[in-house]
Amino acid sequence: MFRLNDLILLLVVLSSMIAGILIPGFGSYFQPFPKYLLMILFFLSFLSIEMDDIRTVLKSSPLTIALFTVFKLLLLPLGVYFLFLAISPAYAASALLLSAISTGVTAPFISNLVRGNSALVMVMVVVTSPLIPFTLPALVELLLSRSVKISFIDMFMMLSFVIFVPMVLVEVLRRTAPRFISGIMKIQYSLSLVLFALINLGVFSRYADFFYQEPAVIFEAAAVATVLGGIYGLSGALFFFKRPLEDRFAGAISVGNMNNVLVIVFASQFFGPLEPTVAALYLLPYFGLIIPMRFYEHRVGRKADVSHE
């Protein structure tokens, strides 16, 4: 169900979080760099995205993609935020940030594992990523301005810098230095592991004192992340409930497998320790969503076999 590389990624992310908390002096060396490390991580992730393939899918179903994008970036975040505001106000901001972020650049890989509509997932990555500098700051300004004093311009500039610079650089190098791109892709996974670890060391060393005083927050955050994973997977699948199974899986993955690392870095710059912690622990349901999809696919397959007997 999981590849060895996925388990290694989980181990690296969780161990680097713990190291940042337990050895904050070492992690402090990396505190100034998470934003720049994330840009390198995005650069590596965008290497596998071909824009020509995206244009083909966009032309085939533009209305569906437009409606799903509105649902993903605006309607779902609003619904999840007000739900948590009612049942767990302390985590409402965390829920909003995770809900409103773009589809993750590794989501097409998850889709391939469960035989989802990976082309649709890839389109959602490309469509939602450049919109985030506009939609996320707007939602934060609209919903959280009374509780947090954050400049819309500062948020917009940070997100634009982190997302657009790697995207443009990949396209330039793809046309001018294809051999360099090929060489980088050979070590893409190893570099990504290092970047994940350094980002977490820099972020979580900053909040070490908080976690020493409130250790139960880690378990609460893990529970919140798990609940959010269930909401995302179910809502994404229901959006395509009349469509084939591969489209329902693509919906679940496009919503549930988001750029949580971007939330970690963004939240650590503009919020307190709680929001980046929930975002980091979301890596558990990020991969855990595969399990119910595998189970559902197996049940559907068995029913189909019985109906043909």
Backbone as CSV, one residue per row, in Angstrom:
resi,resn,N_x,N_y,N_z,CA_x,CA_y,CA_z,C_x,C_y,C_z
1,MET,0.830,-1.205,0.000,0.000,0.000,0.000,0.867,1.259,0.000
2,PHE,1.901,1.282,0.834,2.855,2.369,0.851,4.164,1.906,0.248
3,ARG,4.859,2.798,-0.429,6.206,2.516,-0.869,7.167,2.811,0.278
4,LEU,8.353,2.197,0.197,9.378,2.450,1.200,9.712,3.934,1.264
5,ASN,9.754,4.597,0.098,10.085,6.022,0.071,9.072,6.865,0.849
6,ASP,7.793,6.449,0.830,6.776,7.200,1.561,6.978,7.066,3.063
7,LEU,7.326,5.866,3.508,7.580,5.638,4.931,8.823,6.392,5.380
8,ILE,9.835,6.444,4.524,11.041,7.209,4.846,10.696,8.693,4.987
9,LEU,9.846,9.203,4.089,9.432,10.596,4.154,8.719,10.891,5.473
10,LEU,7.785,10.028,5.870,7.098,10.201,7.148,8.088,10.224,8.306
11,LEU,9.035,9.300,8.279,10.028,9.210,9.349,10.874,10.484,9.409
12,VAL,11.309,10.965,8.246,12.140,12.171,8.198,11.368,13.374,8.730
13,VAL,10.113,13.525,8.307,9.319,14.679,8.725,9.062,14.660,10.227
14,LEU,8.643,13.521,10.751,8.328,13.438,12.179,9.581,13.558,13.041
15,SER,10.671,12.912,12.624,11.905,12.971,13.416,12.504,14.379,13.402
16,SER,12.389,15.098,12.292,12.922,16.464,12.237,12.069,17.415,13.076
17,MET,10.751,17.168,13.144,9.907,17.937,14.061,10.362,17.746,15.497
18,ILE,10.550,16.481,15.872,10.959,16.165,17.245,12.333,16.750,17.541
19,ALA,13.254,16.644,16.570,14.600,17.190,16.763,14.555,18.704,16.945
20,GLY,13.699,19.383,16.180,13.571,20.825,16.329,13.103,21.216,17.714
21,ILE,12.220,20.391,18.302,11.693,20.677,19.639,12.703,20.312,20.726
22,LEU,13.373,19.162,20.573,14.287,18.678,21.604,15.669,19.328,21.535
23,ILE,16.095,19.746,20.335,17.421,20.360,20.168,17.238,21.715,19.487
24,PRO,16.583,22.649,20.157,16.277,23.933,19.507,17.524,24.739,19.143
25,GLY,18.606,24.543,19.894,19.828,25.278,19.579,20.348,24.939,18.196
26,PHE,20.312,23.667,17.842,20.740,23.240,16.512,19.752,23.723,15.455
27,GLY,18.462,23.574,15.731,17.448,23.987,14.768,17.448,25.483,14.513
28,SER,17.924,26.262,15.487,17.904,27.725,15.338,18.761,28.205,14.173
29,TYR,19.762,27.407,13.785,20.600,27.793,12.645,19.783,27.888,11.345
30,PHE,18.658,27.154,11.289,17.867,27.098,10.059,16.632,27.985,10.115
31,GLN,16.416,28.691,11.205,15.206,29.502,11.355,15.047,30.588,10.297
32,PRO,16.126,31.202,9.791,15.927,32.250,8.776,15.586,31.723,7.374
33,PHE,15.649,30.389,7.162,15.649,29.890,5.784,14.432,29.103,5.305
34,PRO,13.406,28.794,6.119,12.305,27.947,5.614,11.672,28.435,4.325
35,LYS,11.489,29.746,4.171,10.852,30.270,2.955,11.680,29.929,1.713
36,TYR,12.979,30.055,1.820,13.857,29.808,0.667,14.017,28.310,0.405
37,LEU,14.021,27.530,1.480,14.069,26.080,1.325,12.796,25.569,0.653
38,LEU,11.663,26.173,1.006,10.385,25.787,0.380,10.398,26.111,-1.108
39,MET,10.999,27.209,-1.486,11.088,27.559,-2.906,11.875,26.500,-3.674
40,ILE,12.951,26.006,-3.083,13.728,24.944,-3.729,12.885,23.676,-3.832
41,LEU,12.120,23.383,-2.773,11.254,22.203,-2.783,10.195,22.322,-3.871
42,PHE,9.597,23.489,-4.022,8.627,23.706,-5.088,9.277,23.570,-6.464
43,PHE,10.471,24.108,-6.603,11.193,23.973,-7.861,11.346,22.497,-8.239
44,LEU,11.739,21.670,-7.291,11.907,20.237,-7.549,10.576,19.593,-7.915
45,SER,9.513,20.006,-7.238,8.203,19.388,-7.475,7.627,19.770,-8.833
46,PHE,7.832,21.021,-9.261,7.291,21.485,-10.541,8.020,20.877,-11.737
47,LEU,9.162,20.244,-11.506,9.922,19.653,-12.606,9.131,18.573,-13.347
48,SER,8.235,17.886,-12.640,7.504,16.774,-13.246,6.201,17.200,-13.907
49,ILE,5.912,18.500,-13.928,4.653,18.994,-14.496,4.902,19.569,-15.883
50,GLU,4.238,19.007,-16.879,4.344,19.475,-18.260,3.127,20.335,-18.601
51,MET,3.355,21.592,-18.935,2.258,22.525,-19.189,1.419,22.142,-20.403
52,ASP,2.012,21.515,-21.393,1.249,21.124,-22.586,0.171,20.104,-22.234
53,ASP,0.483,19.175,-21.334,-0.510,18.189,-20.899,-1.659,18.862,-20.160
54,ILE,-1.335,19.885,-19.389,-2.360,20.600,-18.629,-3.335,21.306,-19.566
55,ARG,-2.826,21.935,-20.602,-3.699,22.650,-21.542,-4.705,21.710,-22.198
56,THR,-4.279,20.500,-22.506,-5.165,19.523,-23.143,-6.347,19.186,-22.246
57,VAL,-6.073,18.959,-20.956,-7.149,18.603,-20.019,-8.060,19.793,-19.768
58,LEU,-7.478,20.981,-19.670,-8.278,22.181,-19.435,-9.304,22.407,-20.540
59,LYS,-8.921,22.123,-21.761,-9.825,22.322,-22.892,-10.982,21.328,-22.884
60,SER,-10.796,20.183,-22.260,-11.824,19.133,-22.307,-12.978,19.384,-21.341
61,SER,-12.724,19.986,-20.168,-13.805,20.206,-19.192,-13.549,21.469,-18.376
62,PRO,-13.564,22.628,-19.018,-13.225,23.880,-18.311,-14.226,24.259,-17.225
63,LEU,-15.532,24.018,-17.456,-16.537,24.423,-16.481,-16.403,23.611,-15.189
64,THR,-16.235,22.306,-15.323,-16.085,21.448,-14.146,-14.870,21.854,-13.329
65,ILE,-13.776,22.123,-14.003,-12.542,22.513,-13.313,-12.725,23.859,-12.621
66,ALA,-13.420,24.791,-13.282,-13.656,26.108,-12.684,-14.513,25.985,-11.418
67,LEU,-15.587,25.188,-11.486,-16.459,25.017,-10.323,-15.741,24.307,-9.181
68,PHE,-14.948,23.306,-9.532,-14.211,22.576,-8.497,-13.164,23.477,-7.850
69,THR,-12.561,24.361,-8.614,-11.574,25.289,-8.068,-12.224,26.243,-7.074
70,VAL,-13.397,26.760,-7.408,-14.133,27.635,-6.490,-14.482,26.876,-5.210
71,PHE,-14.916,25.630,-5.362,-15.232,24.809,-4.198,-13.993,24.593,-3.341
72,LYS,-12.885,24.256,-3.979,-11.647,23.930,-3.252,-11.063,25.141,-2.531
73,LEU,-11.018,26.282,-3.175,-10.295,27.429,-2.628,-11.166,28.399,-1.828
74,LEU,-12.507,28.337,-2.012,-13.360,29.311,-1.336,-14.472,28.667,-0.500
75,LEU,-15.306,27.846,-1.122,-16.486,27.330,-0.417,-16.110,26.363,0.705
76,LEU,-15.245,25.417,0.411,-14.844,24.453,1.450,-14.118,25.134,2.609
77,PRO,-13.143,26.012,2.366,-12.495,26.699,3.495,-13.475,27.459,4.387
78,LEU,-14.451,28.114,3.769,-15.445,28.835,4.570,-16.249,27.876,5.440
79,GLY,-16.706,26.777,4.836,-17.491,25.806,5.593,-16.701,25.181,6.724
80,VAL,-15.458,24.780,6.458,-14.625,24.145,7.487,-14.293,25.138,8.592
81,TYR,-14.002,26.371,8.221,-13.672,27.382,9.236,-14.826,27.576,10.219
82,PHE,-16.042,27.753,9.708,-17.175,28.000,10.594,-17.545,26.747,11.387
83,LEU,-17.306,25.573,10.826,-17.519,24.336,11.578,-16.593,24.288,12.795
84,PHE,-15.312,24.570,12.581,-14.363,24.529,13.695,-14.567,25.703,14.650
85,LEU,-15.038,26.819,14.136,-15.343,27.953,15.001,-16.425,27.571,16.004
86,ALA,-17.308,26.663,15.582,-18.404,26.228,16.452,-17.974,25.123,17.413
87,ILE,-17.127,24.189,16.954,-16.806,23.021,17.783,-15.433,23.077,18.442
88,SER,-14.494,23.825,17.850,-13.143,23.908,18.405,-12.481,25.202,17.933
89,PRO,-12.860,26.326,18.537,-12.399,27.629,18.042,-10.874,27.785,18.009
90,ALA,-10.165,27.134,18.908,-8.707,27.274,18.950,-8.051,26.777,17.671
91,TYR,-8.728,25.850,16.989,-8.149,25.259,15.777,-8.825,25.774,14.496
92,ALA,-9.664,26.790,14.609,-10.374,27.298,13.432,-9.407,27.890,12.416
93,ALA,-8.404,28.632,12.880,-7.431,29.220,11.954,-6.613,28.137,11.263
94,SER,-6.220,27.107,12.019,-5.478,25.983,11.432,-6.295,25.310,10.345
95,ALA,-7.582,25.082,10.637,-8.466,24.436,9.666,-8.636,25.294,8.424
96,LEU,-8.731,26.605,8.608,-8.887,27.512,7.461,-7.656,27.463,6.563
97,LEU,-6.467,27.553,7.142,-5.242,27.594,6.348,-5.051,26.318,5.545
98,LEU,-5.275,25.165,6.173,-5.118,23.900,5.451,-6.183,23.744,4.366
99,SER,-7.397,24.176,4.668,-8.492,24.013,3.709,-8.311,24.901,2.489
100,ALA,-7.696,26.069,2.678,-7.644,27.077,1.619,-6.369,27.026,0.791
101,ILE,-5.486,26.077,1.068,-4.215,26.030,0.340,-4.374,25.219,-0.948
102,SER,-3.421,25.372,-1.839,-3.509,24.742,-3.163,-3.304,23.229,-3.100
103,THR,-3.738,22.546,-4.143,-3.521,21.100,-4.268,-2.021,20.818,-4.296
104,GLY,-1.601,19.784,-3.585,-0.184,19.493,-3.422,0.479,19.025,-4.708
105,VAL,1.749,19.398,-4.852,2.471,19.029,-6.065,2.781,17.527,-6.119
106,THR,2.651,16.832,-4.992,2.821,15.376,-5.009,1.491,14.642,-5.150
107,ALA,0.378,15.380,-5.243,-0.939,14.741,-5.337,-1.077,13.833,-6.559
108,PRO,-0.540,14.186,-7.744,-0.653,13.256,-8.884,-0.018,11.897,-8.611
109,PHE,1.062,11.882,-7.825,1.667,10.603,-7.458,0.706,9.765,-6.629
110,ILE,0.029,10.391,-5.665,-0.957,9.683,-4.845,-2.076,9.154,-5.733
111,SER,-2.501,9.964,-6.690,-3.561,9.553,-7.609,-3.152,8.321,-8.419
112,ASN,-1.899,8.293,-8.852,-1.421,7.129,-9.609,-1.479,5.858,-8.773
113,LEU,-1.230,5.983,-7.470,-1.243,4.812,-6.598,-2.620,4.158,-6.542
114,VAL,-3.675,4.971,-6.539,-5.031,4.432,-6.391,-5.804,4.426,-7.704
115,ARG,-5.097,4.702,-8.809,-5.696,4.709,-10.147,-6.833,5.726,-10.268
116,GLY,-6.561,6.921,-9.754,-7.490,8.033,-9.919,-7.253,8.736,-11.252
117,ASN,-8.038,9.762,-11.500,-7.876,10.562,-12.714,-6.720,11.534,-12.480
118,SER,-5.515,11.091,-12.743,-4.319,11.880,-12.420,-4.211,13.141,-13.260
119,ALA,-4.761,13.125,-14.467,-4.741,14.326,-15.297,-5.541,15.446,-14.637
120,LEU,-6.700,15.102,-14.067,-7.516,16.093,-13.371,-6.779,16.634,-12.148
121,VAL,-6.123,15.744,-11.416,-5.362,16.169,-10.233,-4.240,17.120,-10.640
122,MET,-3.542,16.774,-11.719,-2.449,17.622,-12.185,-2.951,19.008,-12.572
123,VAL,-4.118,19.063,-13.210,-4.710,20.353,-13.569,-5.001,21.174,-12.318
124,MET,-5.513,20.530,-11.280,-5.818,21.248,-10.042,-4.559,21.806,-9.395
125,VAL,-3.453,21.093,-9.511,-2.178,21.601,-8.987,-1.818,22.903,-9.694
126,VAL,-1.890,22.872,-11.017,-1.467,24.023,-11.815,-2.453,25.189,-11.691
127,VAL,-3.750,24.901,-11.609,-4.754,25.963,-11.547,-4.779,26.623,-10.165
128,THR,-4.714,25.819,-9.097,-4.858,26.384,-7.753,-3.586,27.079,-7.257
129,SER,-2.420,26.616,-7.680,-1.167,27.171,-7.146,-1.032,28.671,-7.399
130,PRO,-1.215,29.161,-8.628,-1.060,30.612,-8.834,-2.193,31.455,-8.260
131,LEU,-3.312,30.815,-7.890,-4.423,31.577,-7.310,-4.246,31.822,-5.814
132,ILE,-3.440,30.992,-5.158,-3.300,31.055,-3.704,-2.814,32.418,-3.196
133,PRO,-1.868,33.085,-3.860,-1.472,34.409,-3.346,-2.615,35.417,-3.283
134,PHE,-3.685,35.175,-4.026,-4.841,36.070,-4.019,-5.921,35.590,-3.047
135,THR,-6.259,34.281,-3.121,-7.404,33.783,-2.345,-7.099,33.596,-0.866
136,LEU,-5.924,33.057,-0.531,-5.626,32.788,0.879,-5.518,34.074,1.698
137,PRO,-4.741,35.077,1.266,-4.721,36.320,2.039,-6.103,36.975,2.163
138,ALA,-6.915,36.859,1.107,-8.259,37.448,1.159,-9.107,36.770,2.238
139,LEU,-9.037,35.445,2.325,-9.798,34.724,3.341,-9.289,35.044,4.747
140,VAL,-7.976,35.113,4.901,-7.411,35.460,6.209,-7.851,36.861,6.611
141,GLU,-7.803,37.793,5.665,-8.226,39.173,5.940,-9.704,39.218,6.301
142,LEU,-10.523,38.459,5.591,-11.965,38.472,5.806,-12.359,37.832,7.131
143,LEU,-11.754,36.689,7.450,-12.217,35.882,8.578,-11.403,36.068,9.851
144,LEU,-10.137,36.421,9.726,-9.264,36.432,10.904,-8.728,37.805,11.255
145,SER,-9.126,38.836,10.547,-8.517,40.153,10.749,-8.731,40.689,12.155
146,ARG,-9.817,40.242,12.815,-10.072,40.724,14.173,-9.156,40.063,15.197
147,SER,-8.710,38.838,14.918,-7.900,38.104,15.887,-6.414,38.160,15.589
148,VAL,-6.051,38.394,14.330,-4.634,38.503,13.977,-4.434,39.724,13.084
149,LYS,-3.393,40.466,13.361,-3.093,41.667,12.587,-2.018,41.329,11.552
150,ILE,-2.459,41.015,10.337,-1.542,40.607,9.278,-1.817,41.463,8.043
151,SER,-0.775,41.939,7.434,-0.915,42.742,6.225,-1.244,41.861,5.023
152,PHE,-2.310,42.228,4.306,-2.661,41.506,3.080,-1.508,41.545,2.090
153,ILE,-0.869,42.697,1.961,0.235,42.849,1.012,1.402,41.946,1.395
154,ASP,1.707,41.872,2.691,2.804,41.005,3.141,2.521,39.546,2.801
155,MET,1.283,39.102,3.038,0.921,37.722,2.719,1.001,37.480,1.223
156,PHE,0.463,38.417,0.449,0.468,38.276,-1.007,1.898,38.213,-1.542
157,MET,2.764,39.085,-1.068,4.137,39.124,-1.553,4.884,37.841,-1.187
158,MET,4.667,37.350,0.019,5.355,36.126,0.448,4.933,34.938,-0.406
159,LEU,3.629,34.757,-0.589,3.119,33.623,-1.359,3.505,33.735,-2.833
160,SER,3.418,34.925,-3.383,3.783,35.118,-4.796,5.252,34.783,-5.025
161,PHE,6.101,35.250,-4.126,7.532,35.006,-4.238,7.841,33.509,-4.179
162,VAL,7.218,32.826,-3.220,7.495,31.403,-3.010,6.990,30.544,-4.164
163,ILE,5.846,30.907,-4.752,5.211,30.059,-5.767,5.658,30.419,-7.183
164,PHE,5.634,31.697,-7.526,5.867,32.079,-8.923,7.326,31.971,-9.344
165,VAL,8.250,32.304,-8.470,9.668,32.234,-8.843,10.075,30.813,-9.238
166,PRO,9.767,29.768,-8.435,10.113,28.397,-8.878,9.412,27.981,-10.160
167,MET,8.126,28.361,-10.328,7.398,27.979,-11.537,8.053,28.572,-12.782
168,VAL,8.377,29.849,-12.730,9.003,30.509,-13.872,10.388,29.933,-14.138
169,LEU,11.144,29.691,-13.086,12.500,29.166,-13.243,12.494,27.786,-13.897
170,VAL,11.540,26.946,-13.513,11.442,25.614,-14.124,11.188,25.735,-15.623
171,GLU,10.250,26.609,-16.014,9.933,26.754,-17.431,11.118,27.318,-18.216
172,VAL,11.851,28.241,-17.636,13.026,28.803,-18.312,14.102,27.734,-18.497
173,LEU,14.388,26.983,-17.441,15.430,25.963,-17.526,15.007,24.807,-18.434
174,ARG,13.709,24.518,-18.481,13.238,23.440,-19.352,13.525,23.763,-20.815
175,ARG,13.528,25.031,-21.148,13.784,25.447,-22.529,15.265,25.717,-22.806
176,THR,16.006,26.106,-21.769,17.395,26.511,-21.994,18.425,25.498,-21.513
177,ALA,18.065,24.678,-20.520,19.050,23.736,-19.956,18.388,22.411,-19.609
178,PRO,17.872,21.680,-20.620,17.178,20.412,-20.337,18.073,19.364,-19.680
179,ARG,19.366,19.366,-19.986,20.262,18.392,-19.359,20.392,18.648,-17.862
180,PHE,20.421,19.923,-17.500,20.476,20.271,-16.077,19.221,19.768,-15.363
181,ILE,18.054,19.955,-15.986,16.794,19.470,-15.417,16.844,17.959,-15.224
182,SER,17.339,17.230,-16.222,17.421,15.773,-16.134,18.329,15.345,-14.991
183,GLY,19.437,16.048,-14.824,20.359,15.709,-13.746,19.762,15.944,-12.375
184,ILE,19.046,17.067,-12.224,18.421,17.374,-10.938,17.351,16.345,-10.590
185,MET,16.587,15.903,-11.590,15.506,14.951,-11.329,16.024,13.613,-10.821
186,LYS,17.271,13.287,-11.110,17.846,12.031,-10.628,18.059,12.040,-9.116
187,ILE,18.253,13.225,-8.554,18.462,13.318,-7.105,17.312,14.061,-6.424
188,GLN,16.187,14.151,-7.119,15.039,14.930,-6.646,14.549,14.446,-5.282
189,TYR,14.414,13.135,-5.127,13.843,12.597,-3.887,14.767,12.862,-2.700
190,SER,16.062,12.591,-2.876,17.007,12.791,-1.771,17.069,14.253,-1.351
191,LEU,17.088,15.150,-2.335,17.092,16.572,-2.021,15.818,16.987,-1.285
192,SER,14.690,16.434,-1.706,13.417,16.773,-1.066,13.410,16.363,0.402
193,LEU,13.965,15.198,0.714,14.037,14.749,2.105,14.838,15.723,2.957
194,VAL,15.971,16.156,2.429,16.818,17.099,3.158,16.078,18.410,3.393
195,LEU,15.376,18.883,2.373,14.642,20.143,2.491,13.511,20.052,3.509
196,PHE,12.749,18.934,3.495,11.710,18.722,4.499,12.299,18.810,5.906
197,ALA,13.415,18.135,6.119,14.032,18.085,7.442,14.494,19.471,7.889
198,LEU,15.148,20.215,7.013,15.670,21.529,7.379,14.541,22.527,7.650
199,ILE,13.457,22.441,6.864,12.303,23.317,7.104,11.720,23.060,8.489
200,ASN,11.526,21.792,8.828,10.959,21.464,10.135,11.883,21.855,11.274
201,LEU,13.178,21.662,11.102,14.133,22.071,12.146,14.030,23.572,12.394
202,GLY,13.952,24.345,11.309,13.872,25.797,11.459,12.571,26.258,12.079
203,VAL,11.457,25.627,11.690,10.144,26.053,12.171,9.921,25.639,13.614
204,PHE,10.159,24.372,13.942,9.754,23.863,15.247,10.741,24.190,16.357
205,SER,11.995,24.502,16.024,12.919,24.979,17.054,12.463,26.331,17.596
206,ARG,11.771,27.096,16.766,11.282,28.410,17.183,10.242,28.300,18.287
207,TYR,9.503,27.180,18.312,8.406,27.016,19.266,8.702,25.951,20.320
208,ALA,9.970,25.623,20.540,10.331,24.552,21.475,9.785,24.810,22.877
209,ASP,9.919,26.048,23.359,9.445,26.365,24.706,7.945,26.126,24.836
210,PHE,7.202,26.475,23.804,5.753,26.269,23.834,5.411,24.793,23.971
211,PHE,6.103,23.933,23.220,5.793,22.502,23.261,6.212,21.862,24.585
212,TYR,7.260,22.382,25.210,7.630,21.896,26.536,6.553,22.227,27.557
213,GLN,5.934,23.390,27.397,4.889,23.804,28.331,3.545,23.143,28.026
214,GLU,3.294,22.835,26.739,1.999,22.279,26.320,2.203,21.027,25.459
215,PRO,2.752,19.933,26.022,3.028,18.740,25.195,1.771,18.091,24.623
216,ALA,0.635,18.252,25.295,-0.608,17.624,24.826,-1.072,18.223,23.508
217,VAL,-0.585,19.412,23.173,-0.997,20.079,21.930,-0.644,19.226,20.716
218,ILE,0.475,18.503,20.790,0.887,17.675,19.649,-0.160,16.602,19.357
219,PHE,-0.682,15.971,20.414,-1.697,14.929,20.214,-3.023,15.529,19.766
220,GLU,-3.372,16.689,20.317,-4.589,17.365,19.872,-4.488,17.743,18.395
221,ALA,-3.330,18.266,18.025,-3.133,18.683,16.639,-3.210,17.495,15.688
222,ALA,-2.675,16.354,16.118,-2.751,15.148,15.285,-4.201,14.717,15.098
223,ALA,-5.005,14.819,16.166,-6.419,14.457,16.072,-7.161,15.412,15.136
224,VAL,-6.877,16.706,15.250,-7.510,17.693,14.366,-7.131,17.433,12.918
225,ALA,-5.857,17.151,12.683,-5.397,16.874,11.315,-6.106,15.656,10.735
226,THR,-6.319,14.642,11.561,-6.989,13.421,11.101,-8.450,13.702,10.740
227,VAL,-9.128,14.466,11.586,-10.522,14.835,11.304,-10.607,15.639,10.001
228,LEU,-9.684,16.580,9.836,-9.672,17.373,8.605,-9.442,16.493,7.381
229,GLY,-8.552,15.510,7.500,-8.307,14.603,6.390,-9.571,13.877,5.961
230,GLY,-10.378,13.448,6.948,-11.647,12.792,6.632,-12.621,13.721,5.937
231,ILE,-12.705,14.958,6.417,-13.600,15.945,5.795,-13.180,16.213,4.351
232,TYR,-11.891,16.396,4.140,-11.401,16.712,2.798,-11.649,15.575,1.815
233,GLY,-11.277,14.371,2.221,-11.440,13.237,1.319,-12.890,13.004,0.944
234,LEU,-13.774,13.083,1.934,-15.198,12.838,1.688,-15.808,13.937,0.822
235,SER,-15.486,15.200,1.133,-16.087,16.305,0.382,-15.599,16.323,-1.060
236,GLY,-14.317,16.026,-1.278,-13.798,15.994,-2.636,-14.417,14.896,-3.470
237,ALA,-14.633,13.730,-2.842,-15.267,12.623,-3.558,-16.729,12.920,-3.861
238,LEU,-17.431,13.551,-2.908,-18.845,13.854,-3.109,-19.064,14.884,-4.206
239,PHE,-18.090,15.762,-4.428,-18.227,16.739,-5.499,-18.404,16.040,-6.846
240,PHE,-17.794,14.865,-6.998,-17.878,14.111,-8.255,-18.707,12.830,-8.077
241,PHE,-19.720,12.869,-7.202,-20.420,11.635,-6.848,-21.132,10.991,-8.034
242,LYS,-21.464,11.756,-9.069,-22.118,11.198,-10.248,-21.129,10.771,-11.332
243,ARG,-19.859,10.986,-11.082,-18.828,10.686,-12.068,-18.199,9.332,-11.783
244,PRO,-17.391,8.791,-12.691,-16.731,7.496,-12.474,-15.831,7.511,-11.236
245,LEU,-15.461,6.313,-10.781,-14.679,6.160,-9.560,-13.364,6.926,-9.632
246,GLU,-12.703,6.897,-10.798,-11.408,7.582,-10.896,-11.551,9.094,-10.704
247,ASP,-12.705,9.677,-11.090,-12.924,11.104,-10.875,-13.213,11.385,-9.398
248,ARG,-13.949,10.478,-8.744,-14.210,10.657,-7.313,-12.904,10.599,-6.524
249,PHE,-12.042,9.680,-6.888,-10.728,9.606,-6.235,-9.920,10.868,-6.509
250,ALA,-9.989,11.369,-7.738,-9.265,12.592,-8.081,-9.776,13.773,-7.245
251,GLY,-11.093,13.830,-7.017,-11.655,14.882,-6.178,-11.155,14.805,-4.751
252,ALA,-11.162,13.580,-4.198,-10.679,13.387,-2.824,-9.213,13.777,-2.693
253,ILE,-8.415,13.404,-3.669,-6.970,13.674,-3.620,-6.684,15.159,-3.830
254,SER,-7.398,15.788,-4.749,-7.174,17.212,-5.017,-7.462,18.073,-3.798
255,VAL,-8.427,17.652,-2.994,-8.761,18.400,-1.780,-7.904,17.949,-0.600
256,GLY,-7.742,16.646,-0.459,-7.082,16.098,0.734,-5.575,16.109,0.699
257,ASN,-4.987,16.107,-0.483,-3.526,16.116,-0.602,-3.079,17.500,-1.062
258,MET,-2.988,18.400,-0.095,-2.682,19.802,-0.404,-1.242,20.130,-0.035
259,ASN,-0.823,21.353,-0.323,0.542,21.802,-0.026,0.672,22.153,1.457
260,ASN,0.665,21.130,2.304,0.738,21.398,3.741,2.086,21.996,4.147
261,VAL,3.149,21.720,3.383,4.446,22.313,3.716,4.409,23.832,3.509
262,LEU,3.678,24.287,2.494,3.512,25.724,2.306,2.778,26.333,3.499
263,VAL,1.801,25.611,4.036,1.083,26.095,5.218,2.035,26.174,6.410
264,ILE,2.919,25.186,6.559,3.884,25.207,7.667,4.701,26.489,7.626
265,VAL,5.247,26.801,6.464,6.105,27.975,6.327,5.299,29.265,6.444
266,PHE,4.153,29.316,5.773,3.305,30.507,5.825,2.831,30.768,7.255
267,ALA,2.346,29.721,7.927,1.814,29.882,9.280,2.905,30.257,10.273
268,SER,4.105,29.713,10.084,5.195,30.036,11.014,5.623,31.490,10.886
269,GLN,5.366,32.105,9.740,5.732,33.501,9.540,4.664,34.460,10.042
270,PHE,3.387,34.065,9.939,2.309,34.989,10.258,1.469,34.586,11.469
271,PHE,1.616,33.351,11.971,0.791,32.885,13.076,1.673,32.351,14.200
272,GLY,1.044,31.712,15.195,1.771,31.142,16.323,2.161,29.702,16.081
273,PRO,2.464,28.937,17.137,2.940,27.555,16.978,1.865,26.551,16.589
274,LEU,0.610,26.836,16.920,-0.450,25.847,16.719,-0.681,25.539,15.245
275,GLU,-0.745,26.560,14.415,-1.074,26.385,13.001,-0.013,25.590,12.227
276,PRO,1.283,25.890,12.360,2.271,25.048,11.668,2.330,23.622,12.199
277,THR,1.996,23.429,13.477,1.996,22.067,14.043,0.906,21.217,13.404
278,VAL,-0.313,21.759,13.300,-1.404,21.022,12.646,-1.031,20.721,11.197
279,ALA,-0.438,21.704,10.529,-0.052,21.509,9.122,0.997,20.415,8.983
280,ALA,1.964,20.377,9.890,3.001,19.342,9.820,2.425,17.962,10.103
281,LEU,1.563,17.871,11.092,0.983,16.575,11.444,-0.052,16.118,10.432
282,TYR,-0.468,17.015,9.543,-1.387,16.587,8.486,-0.726,15.589,7.541
283,LEU,0.582,15.459,7.604,1.249,14.482,6.751,0.748,13.064,7.037
284,LEU,0.256,12.821,8.249,-0.284,11.490,8.583,-1.537,11.185,7.752
285,PRO,-2.595,12.018,7.797,-3.738,11.744,6.900,-3.412,11.981,5.433
286,TYR,-2.380,12.782,5.145,-1.983,13.009,3.750,-1.764,11.677,3.048
287,PHE,-1.032,10.790,3.697,-0.822,9.456,3.127,-1.894,8.470,3.583
288,GLY,-2.471,8.722,4.758,-3.495,7.815,5.275,-4.748,7.777,4.432
289,LEU,-5.006,8.834,3.637,-6.182,8.840,2.769,-6.161,7.705,1.752
290,ILE,-4.990,7.192,1.490,-4.883,6.076,0.541,-5.663,4.864,1.033
291,ILE,-5.679,4.647,2.352,-6.273,3.428,2.916,-7.769,3.317,2.615
292,PRO,-8.615,4.331,2.949,-10.041,4.184,2.615,-10.297,4.099,1.114
293,MET,-9.471,4.764,0.308,-9.662,4.669,-1.135,-9.333,3.265,-1.644
294,ARG,-8.279,2.667,-1.111,-7.957,1.275,-1.467,-9.106,0.348,-1.065
295,PHE,-9.634,0.551,0.140,-10.713,-0.305,0.643,-11.961,-0.150,-0.226
296,TYR,-12.294,1.109,-0.559,-13.483,1.361,-1.373,-13.313,0.788,-2.776
297,GLU,-12.140,0.952,-3.348,-11.865,0.407,-4.674,-12.019,-1.117,-4.661
298,HIS,-11.553,-1.755,-3.583,-11.660,-3.210,-3.471,-13.120,-3.640,-3.386
299,ARG,-13.924,-2.915,-2.609,-15.342,-3.251,-2.466,-16.081,-3.077,-3.791
300,VAL,-15.806,-1.955,-4.471,-16.449,-1.710,-5.766,-16.060,-2.783,-6.768
301,GLY,-14.787,-3.167,-6.743,-14.319,-4.209,-7.648,-14.993,-5.535,-7.379
302,ARG,-15.166,-5.875,-6.096,-15.828,-7.139,-5.742,-17.287,-7.136,-6.172
303,LYS,-17.973,-5.984,-5.987,-19.375,-5.900,-6.400,-19.505,-6.050,-7.911
304,ALA,-18.558,-5.450,-8.633,-18.592,-5.560,-10.088,-18.387,-7.006,-10.525
305,ASP,-17.496,-7.721,-9.837,-17.254,-9.114,-10.172,-18.491,-9.952,-9.925
306,VAL,-19.193,-9.692,-8.803,-20.392,-10.452,-8.460,-21.500,-10.193,-9.485
307,SER,-21.636,-8.924,-9.919,-22.708,-8.585,-10.856,-22.497,-9.225,-12.234
308,HIS,-21.250,-9.589,-12.540,-20.973,-10.188,-13.842,-21.045,-11.719,-13.793
309,GLU,-21.238,-12.270,-12.593,-21.291,-13.754,-12.505,-22.657,-14.272,-12.975
